[in-house]
Protein backbone atom coordinates (compact mmCIF):
# COMPACT_ATOMS: atom_id res chain seq x y z
CA UNK A 1 0.00 0.00 0.00
CA UNK A 2 1.55 3.34 -1.03
CA UNK A 3 2.14 6.22 1.35
CA UNK A 4 1.02 9.75 0.43
CA UNK A 5 2.19 12.99 2.10
CA UNK A 6 -0.11 16.04 2.03
CA UNK A 7 0.03 19.59 3.31
CA UNK A 8 -2.76 21.71 4.79
CA UNK A 9 -1.92 25.35 4.11
CA UNK A 10 -4.03 27.38 6.53
CA UNK A 11 -4.61 31.11 6.52
CA UNK A 12 -7.23 33.31 8.23
CA UNK A 13 -9.47 30.36 9.09
CA UNK A 14 -9.33 28.85 5.60
CA UNK A 15 -7.44 25.98 3.99
CA UNK A 16 -6.11 25.64 0.46
CA UNK A 17 -7.56 22.85 -1.65
CA UNK A 18 -6.55 21.78 -5.15
CA UNK A 19 -9.06 20.41 -7.66
CA UNK A 20 -7.81 17.18 -9.20
CA UNK A 21 -7.68 17.09 -12.98
CA UNK A 22 -10.47 15.27 -14.84
CA UNK A 23 -7.70 13.13 -16.37
CA UNK A 24 -6.69 11.65 -12.99
CA UNK A 25 -7.38 7.92 -12.70
CA UNK A 26 -8.47 8.10 -9.05
CA UNK A 27 -10.94 10.73 -7.79
CA UNK A 28 -11.01 12.95 -10.89
CA UNK A 29 -12.55 16.43 -10.47
CA UNK A 30 -12.56 16.22 -6.67
CA UNK A 31 -10.93 18.61 -4.23
CA UNK A 32 -7.91 17.45 -2.27
CA UNK A 33 -4.87 18.71 -0.44
CA UNK A 34 -1.70 19.23 -2.43
CA UNK A 35 0.73 16.33 -1.99
CA UNK A 36 1.76 13.03 -3.44
CA UNK A 37 3.58 9.73 -3.17
CA UNK A 38 6.45 9.24 -0.75
CA UNK A 39 9.38 7.99 -2.83
CA UNK A 40 11.83 5.24 -1.83
CA UNK A 41 14.31 6.57 0.72
CA UNK A 42 12.15 9.59 1.57
CA UNK A 43 10.39 10.29 4.84
CA UNK A 44 6.88 11.80 4.90
CA UNK A 45 8.06 15.32 5.82
CA UNK A 46 10.57 15.43 2.96
CA UNK A 47 7.95 14.15 0.51
CA UNK A 48 5.40 16.74 1.69
CA UNK A 49 7.90 19.58 1.20
CA UNK A 50 8.95 18.29 -2.25
CA UNK A 51 5.37 17.73 -3.43
CA UNK A 52 4.18 21.19 -2.37
CA UNK A 53 7.06 22.79 -4.27
CA UNK A 54 6.37 20.64 -7.36
CA UNK A 55 2.58 21.06 -7.34
CA UNK A 56 1.88 24.57 -6.03
CA UNK A 57 5.26 26.33 -5.92
CA UNK A 58 5.51 26.88 -2.15
CA UNK A 59 8.23 25.87 0.29
CA UNK A 60 6.88 24.99 3.75
CA UNK A 61 8.78 26.75 6.54
CA UNK A 62 6.85 25.75 9.66
CA UNK A 63 4.61 22.69 9.96
CA UNK A 64 3.23 20.18 12.41
CA UNK A 65 2.19 16.57 11.90
CA UNK A 66 -1.63 16.53 11.92
CA UNK A 67 -2.17 12.79 11.67
CA UNK A 68 -2.49 9.89 9.28
CA UNK A 69 -5.27 7.67 8.02
CA UNK A 70 -5.83 4.81 5.60
CA UNK A 71 -8.20 5.16 2.68
CA UNK A 72 -9.45 2.06 0.89
CA UNK A 73 -11.81 3.86 -1.45
CA UNK A 74 -11.53 2.82 -4.21
CA UNK A 75 -9.92 -0.51 -3.18
CA UNK A 76 -7.46 -0.54 -6.08
CA UNK A 77 -6.09 2.82 -4.88
CA UNK A 78 -5.72 2.09 -1.15
CA UNK A 79 -3.10 4.29 0.51
CA UNK A 80 -1.89 5.63 3.83
CA UNK A 81 -2.09 9.43 4.01
CA UNK A 82 0.30 11.48 6.18
CA UNK A 83 -1.06 15.00 6.72
CA UNK A 84 0.87 18.07 7.89
CA UNK A 85 -0.58 21.42 8.94
CA UNK A 86 1.52 24.24 7.48
CA UNK A 87 1.17 27.74 8.88
CA UNK A 88 4.25 29.36 7.37
CA UNK A 89 5.64 29.04 3.85
CA UNK A 90 7.60 30.88 1.16
CA UNK A 91 6.05 31.59 -2.21
CA UNK A 92 2.50 32.17 -3.38
CA UNK A 93 0.38 29.07 -4.13
CA UNK A 94 -0.13 28.63 -7.86
CA UNK A 95 -0.76 25.79 -10.28
CA UNK A 96 2.61 24.42 -11.40
CA UNK A 97 1.75 21.17 -13.17
CA UNK A 98 -1.29 19.56 -14.75
CA UNK A 99 -2.32 17.36 -11.80
CA UNK A 100 -4.76 20.05 -10.65
CA UNK A 101 -6.98 22.50 -12.51
CA UNK A 102 -7.77 24.99 -9.74
CA UNK A 103 -6.62 26.19 -6.31
CA UNK A 104 -9.06 27.77 -3.87
CA UNK A 105 -9.18 28.79 -0.20
CA UNK A 106 -12.13 27.24 1.66
CA UNK A 107 -13.62 27.71 5.10
CA UNK A 108 -14.18 24.43 6.93
CA UNK A 109 -17.97 24.92 7.05
CA UNK A 110 -18.04 25.15 3.25
CA UNK A 111 -15.87 22.05 2.94
CA UNK A 112 -18.17 20.06 5.22
CA UNK A 113 -21.31 21.03 3.27
CA UNK A 114 -20.40 21.61 -0.34
CA UNK A 115 -17.11 20.01 -1.35
CA UNK A 116 -16.45 16.50 -2.69
CA UNK A 117 -13.11 15.56 -1.16
CA UNK A 118 -10.58 12.98 -2.25
CA UNK A 119 -10.22 10.94 -0.17
CA UNK A 120 -13.45 11.54 1.79
CA UNK A 121 -11.70 11.09 5.18
CA UNK A 122 -10.05 14.48 4.70
CA UNK A 123 -13.25 16.20 5.82
CA UNK A 124 -13.03 14.87 9.35
CA UNK A 125 -9.32 15.66 9.61
CA UNK A 126 -9.83 19.25 8.39
CA UNK A 127 -12.72 19.76 10.81
CA UNK A 128 -10.54 18.49 13.69
CA UNK A 129 -7.72 20.86 12.70
CA UNK A 130 -10.16 23.79 12.57
CA UNK A 131 -11.56 22.95 16.01
CA UNK A 132 -8.05 22.94 17.47
CA UNK A 133 -7.42 26.39 16.00
CA UNK A 134 -10.71 27.91 17.14
CA UNK A 135 -11.22 25.95 20.36
CA UNK A 136 -14.70 24.92 19.17
CA UNK A 137 -15.64 21.22 18.89
CA UNK A 138 -15.76 19.77 15.39
PAVODO-498801 format. One record per atom (N, C-alpha, C, O): x, y, z. Coordinates in steps of 0.05 Angstrom, whole numbers, padded with zeros to 5 digits, always signed. Layout:
% residues N
XYZ/...
% end
This chain:
% residues 138
+00017-00024+00000/+00000+00000+00000/+00018+00025+00000/+00035+00028+00017/+00014+00043-00019/+00031+00067-00021/+00025+00086+00002/+00004+00086+00015/+00045+00103+00007/+00043+00124+00027/+00042+00151+00012/+00057+00155-00007/+00024+00169+00021/+00020+00195+00009/+00025+00216+00030/+00015+00213+00053/+00040+00237+00024/+00044+00260+00042/+00029+00284+00031/+00031+00290+00007/+00014+00298+00049/-00002+00321+00041/+00002+00344+00060/+00008+00340+00083/-00002+00368+00050/+00001+00392+00066/-00025+00408+00067/-00037+00413+00047/-00032+00417+00092/-00055+00434+00096/-00044+00462+00100/-00035+00469+00121/-00046+00479+00079/-00038+00507+00082/-00062+00521+00094/-00084+00520+00083/-00058+00534+00117/-00081+00548+00131/-00074+00577+00133/-00052+00585+00139/-00095+00593+00130/-00092+00622+00130/-00119+00635+00137/-00139+00630+00122/-00120+00651+00157/-00145+00666+00165/-00169+00649+00166/-00191+00656+00157/-00167+00625+00178/-00189+00607+00182/-00197+00592+00157/-00219+00579+00157/-00181+00592+00136/-00187+00577+00112/-00164+00558+00106/-00142+00560+00117/-00169+00538+00089/-00149+00520+00080/-00149+00519+00049/-00169+00524+00037/-00125+00514+00038/-00122+00513+00009/-00127+00485-00001/-00115+00465+00008/-00146+00482-00020/-00151+00457-00033/-00145+00459-00063/-00146+00481-00074/-00138+00437-00074/-00131+00436-00103/-00151+00417-00116/-00156+00395-00106/-00162+00425-00139/-00181+00408-00153/-00166+00390-00172/-00151+00398-00189/-00170+00364-00168/-00156+00344-00184/-00166+00345-00213/-00190+00349-00218/-00148+00341-00231/-00154+00342-00260/-00174+00320-00267/-00175+00299-00254/-00190+00325-00287/-00209+00305-00297/-00195+00282-00310/-00208+00261-00314/-00169+00285-00315/-00154+00263-00327/-00142+00244-00307/-00130+00224-00314/-00145+00250-00281/-00134+00233-00260/-00150+00207-00258/-00174+00207-00260/-00135+00185-00255/-00148+00158-00254/-00165+00155-00229/-00186+00143-00230/-00155+00165-00206/-00169+00162-00181/-00180+00189-00173/-00166+00209-00173/-00205+00190-00165/-00219+00215-00156/-00216+00239-00174/-00208+00260-00165/-00222+00236-00200/-00220+00259-00218/-00240+00280-00210/-00262+00274-00199/-00233+00306-00214/-00251+00329-00209/-00260+00332-00180/-00280+00345-00175/-00245+00320-00162/-00251+00324-00133/-00230+00342-00121/-00208+00345-00132/-00237+00355-00099/-00219+00372-00085/-00202+00356-00065/-00211+00337-00053/-00177+00363-00063/-00158+00349-00045/-00137+00369-00035/-00137+00392-00043/-00120+00359-00018/-00097+00374-00009/-00075+00370-00028/-00072+00348-00040/-00057+00389-00032/-00034+00385-00049/-00016+00364-00035/-00013+00364-00010/-00003+00347-00051/+00015+00327-00040/+00017+00304-00059/+00007+00305-00082/+00031+00283-00051/+00035+00261-00069/+00051+00238-00056/+00055+00237-00032/+00059+00219-00073/+00072+00195-00063/+00098+00200-00050/+00114+00217-00058/+00103+00185-00029/+00129+00185-00015/+00147+00166-00031/+00140+00142-00034/+00169+00176-00040/+00188+00160-00057/+00206+00143-00039/+00210+00149-00016/+00218+00122-00051/+00237+00105-00037/+00259+00122-00025/+00270+00139-00038/+00265+00117+00001/+00286+00131+00014/+00278+00158+00026/+00294+00172+00038/+00253+00166+00022/+00243+00192+00031/+00226+00188+00056/+00213+00167+00059/+00227+00207+00075/+00208+00206+00097/+00184+00223+00089/+00185+00238+00069/+00162+00222+00105/+00138+00236+00098/+00141+00266+00097/+00130+00280+00080/+00157+00277+00116/+00161+00306+00116/+00176+00316+00091/+00168+00336+00079/+00196+00301+00083/+00211+00309+00059/+00194+00307+00035/+00194+00325+00017/+00177+00286+00033/+00159+00283+00010/+00139+00306+00010/+00133+00317-00012/+00128+00313+00033/+00108+00335+00034/+00121+00361+00023/+00108+00375+00007/+00145+00367+00033/+00158+00392+00024/+00163+00391-00006/+00159+00411-00020/+00173+00368-00016/+00179+00366-00045/+00154+00369-00061/+00153+00383-00081/+00133+00354-00053/+00107+00355-00069/+00095+00382-00069/+00084+00390-00090/+00095+00397-00047/+00084+00424-00047/+00099+00443-00066/+00087+00460-00079/+00125+00439-00067/+00141+00456-00085/+00135+00448-00114/+00131+00466-00131/+00133+00422-00120/+00127+00413-00147/+00099+00420-00157/+00095+00427-00180/+00079+00418-00139/+00052+00421-00147/+00041+00450-00145/+00026+00458-00162/+00049+00465-00124/+00038+00491-00121/+00059+00513-00117/+00051+00536-00111/+00084+00507-00119/+00105+00527-00118/+00111+00540-00092/+00121+00562-00091/+00104+00527-00069/+00110+00538-00043/+00130+00520-00028/+00131+00495-00033/+00146+00532-00011/+00165+00517+00006/+00156+00520+00035/+00158+00542+00046/+00146+00498+00047/+00138+00500+00075/+00161+00508+00093/+00183+00498+00090/+00155+00526+00112/+00176+00535+00131/+00170+00526+00159/+00188+00520+00174/+00144+00524+00166/+00137+00515+00193/+00112+00497+00191/+00092+00506+00179/+00114+00473+00201/+00092+00454+00199/+00091+00436+00224/+00110+00435+00240/+00069+00422+00226/+00065+00404+00248/+00050+00379+00237/+00031+00382+00221/+00058+00356+00246/+00044+00331+00238/+00015+00333+00249/+00011+00337+00273/-00004+00329+00231/-00033+00331+00238/-00045+00303+00242/-00065+00300+00256/-00033+00283+00230/-00043+00256+00233/-00041+00240+00208/-00033+00250+00187/-00049+00215+00210/-00050+00198+00186/-00074+00180+00186/-00086+00175+00207/-00082+00171+00163/-00105+00153+00160/-00102+00136+00136/-00085+00142+00118/-00117+00114+00135/-00117+00096+00112/-00143+00100+00097/-00164+00101+00109/-00140+00102+00071/-00164+00103+00054/-00164+00079+00036/-00144+00072+00023/-00186+00065+00035/-00189+00041+00018/-00211+00045-00003/-00224+00026-00011/-00215+00070-00010/-00236+00077-00029/-00224+00094-00052/-00216+00116-00047/-00223+00083-00076/-00231+00056-00084/-00209+00036-00076/-00186+00043-00072/-00217+00010-00073/-00198-00010-00064/-00172-00012-00079/-00151-00018-00068/-00174-00008-00105/-00149-00011-00122/-00130+00013-00117/-00107+00012-00127/-00139+00033-00103/-00122+00056-00098/-00118+00061-00067/-00114+00084-00059/-00119+00039-00052/-00114+00042-00023/-00088+00055-00017/-00068+00050-00031/-00087+00072+00003/-00062+00086+00010/-00063+00095+00039/-00085+00098+00050/-00040+00100+00050/-00038+00113+00077/-00030+00142+00072/-00011+00148+00059/-00046+00160+00084/-00042+00189+00080/-00030+00201+00105/-00040+00196+00127/-00008+00215+00102/+00006+00230+00124/+00001+00259+00119/+00008+00270+00098/-00012+00272+00138/-00021+00300+00134/-00006+00319+00154/-00003+00313+00177/+00003+00341+00142/+00017+00361+00158/+00003+00388+00156/-00005+00396+00134/+00000+00402+00178/-00012+00428+00179/+00011+00448+00176/+00030+00448+00191/+00009+00466+00156/+00030+00485+00150/+00020+00513+00155/+00000+00521+00143/+00033+00528+00172/+00023+00555+00178/+00043+00576+00169/+00039+00600+00173/+00066+00568+00158/+00085+00587+00147/+00099+00575+00123/+00108+00552+00124/+00100+00591+00101/+00113+00581+00077/+00123+00604+00061/+00116+00627+00065/+00142+00598+00042/+00152+00618+00023/+00139+00612-00004/+00135+00590-00012/+00133+00634-00018/+00121+00632-00044/+00091+00636-00043/+00079+00635-00021/+00079+00640-00066/+00050+00643-00068/+00039+00619-00082/+00048+00612-00104/+00019+00606-00070/+00008+00581-00083/-00003+00587-00111/-00018+00606-00115/+00006+00570-00129/-00003+00573-00157/-00001+00545-00170/+00013+00527-00160/-00016+00541-00191/-00015+00516-00206/+00011+00514-00220/+00018+00532-00236/+00026+00492-00215/+00052+00488-00228/+00051+00467-00249/+00064+00469-00270/+00036+00446-00244/+00035+00423-00263/+00006+00418-00272/-00011+00435-00266/+00001+00396-00285/-00026+00391-00295/-00042+00371-00278/-00062+00361-00287/-00032+00366-00254/-00046+00347-00236/-00072+00360-00225/-00091+00346-00219/-00072+00386-00223/-00095+00401-00213/-00104+00422-00233/-00088+00432-00249/-00129+00430-00232/-00140+00450-00250/-00147+00476-00236/-00152+00496-00250/-00147+00476-00209/-00155+00500-00195/-00145+00498-00166/-00143+00476-00155/-00139+00521-00155/-00132+00524-00126/-00152+00543-00114/-00159+00563-00127/-00162+00537-00090/-00181+00555-00077/-00179+00553-00047/-00175+00531-00036/-00183+00576-00033/-00184+00576-00004/-00212+00571+00005/-00231+00584-00005/-00216+00552+00023/-00243+00545+00033/-00244+00547+00064/-00225+00540+00077/-00266+00557+00074/-00272+00554+00102/-00282+00526+00108/-00293+00513+00090/-00277+00516+00132/-00284+00489+00139/-00314+00483+00136/-00321+00462+00128/-00330+00503+00143/-00359+00498+00141/-00367+00493+00112/-00384+00476+00107/-00355+00507+00093/-00361+00503+00065/-00351+00475+00056/-00365+00462+00042/-00328+00468+00066/-00317+00441+00059/-00336+00419+00068/-00342+00400+00054/-00346+00422+00093/-00363+00401+00104/-00390+00399+00089/-00401+00377+00087/-00400+00421+00078/-00426+00421+00065/-00426+00417+00035/-00443+00404+00024/-00406+00429+00022/-00408+00432-00007/-00385+00421-00024/-00386+00425-00048/-00366+00408-00012/-00342+00400-00027/-00339+00370-00027/-00339+00357-00006/-00335+00358-00051/-00329+00330-00054/-00299+00327-00051/-00283+00336-00068/-00291+00314-00029/-00262+00311-00023/-00251+00284-00032/-00266+00265-00034/-00226+00284-00038/-00212+00260-00045/-00186+00258-00028/-00169+00276-00030/-00184+00238-00012/-00204+00219-00003/-00224+00231+00016/-00219+00252+00028/-00248+00219+00019/-00269+00231+00036/-00261+00235+00065/-00272+00253+00078/-00242+00219+00076/-00234+00222+00104/-00221+00249+00110/-00219+00256+00133/-00213+00263+00089/-00201+00290+00094/-00220+00309+00109/-00211+00325+00124/-00246+00306+00104/-00265+00324+00116/-00263+00324+00147/-00263+00345+00159/-00262+00300+00158/-00261+00297+00187/-00234+00309+00198/-00234+00323+00218/-00212+00303+00183/-00186+00313+00192/-00186+00344+00191/-00176+00356+00210/-00196+00356+00170/-00197+00385+00168/-00214+00398+00189/-00208+00419+00200/-00237+00385+00195/-00254+00395+00216/-00240+00394+00243/-00242+00412+00259/-00226+00372+00249/-00211+00370+00274/-00189+00391+00276/-00185+00403+00297/-00175+00396+00254/-00154+00417+00254/-00167+00445+00260/-00156+00460+00275/-00190+00450+00247/-00203+00476+00251/-00212+00479+00281/-00210+00500+00292/-00222+00457+00292/-00231+00459+00320/-00208+00464+00339/-00211+00477+00359/-00185+00453+00333/-00161+00459+00349/-00153+00488+00348/-00145+00500+00368/-00156+00500+00324/-00148+00528+00320/-00168+00547+00333/-00160+00567+00345/-00194+00540+00332/-00214+00558+00343/-00223+00552+00371/-00235+00568+00384/-00216+00527+00381/-00224+00519+00407/-00253+00509+00408/-00263+00503+00429/-00266+00508+00385/-00294+00498+00383/-00294+00469+00375/-00278+00462+00358/-00312+00453+00386/-00313+00424+00378/-00320+00422+00348/-00335+00438+00337/-00310+00401+00336/-00315+00395+00308/-00343+00384+00304/-00351+00378+00282/
% end
